[in-house]
């Protein structure tokens, strides 16, 4: 769980596939 969007975006600063996967996990679960 992230308290703000900046922390989240920093955490998912990965490859495009990694970012897409984490986006699904955190935003659409």
C-alpha positions in Angstrom: 0.0 0.0 0.0 1.3 3.4 -1.0 0.4 6.7 0.7 0.9 8.8 -2.4 1.2 8.5 -6.2 4.9 9.5 -6.2 5.9 6.6 -4.0 3.9 4.3 -6.2 5.4 5.6 -9.5 8.9 5.4 -8.0 8.3 1.8 -7.0 7.1 0.7 -10.4 9.9 2.5 -12.3 10.7 -0.8 -14.1 10.4 -2.2 -17.6 7.2 -1.5 -19.5 6.0 -5.1 -18.8 6.8 -4.8 -15.1 5.0 -1.5 -14.9 2.0 -2.8 -16.7 1.8 -5.9 -14.4 2.2 -3.8 -11.2 -0.5 -1.4 -12.5 -3.0 -4.2 -12.7 -2.0 -5.6 -9.3 -2.3 -2.3 -7.5 -5.0 -0.4 -9.3 -7.4 -3.0 -10.5 -7.3 -5.7 -7.9 
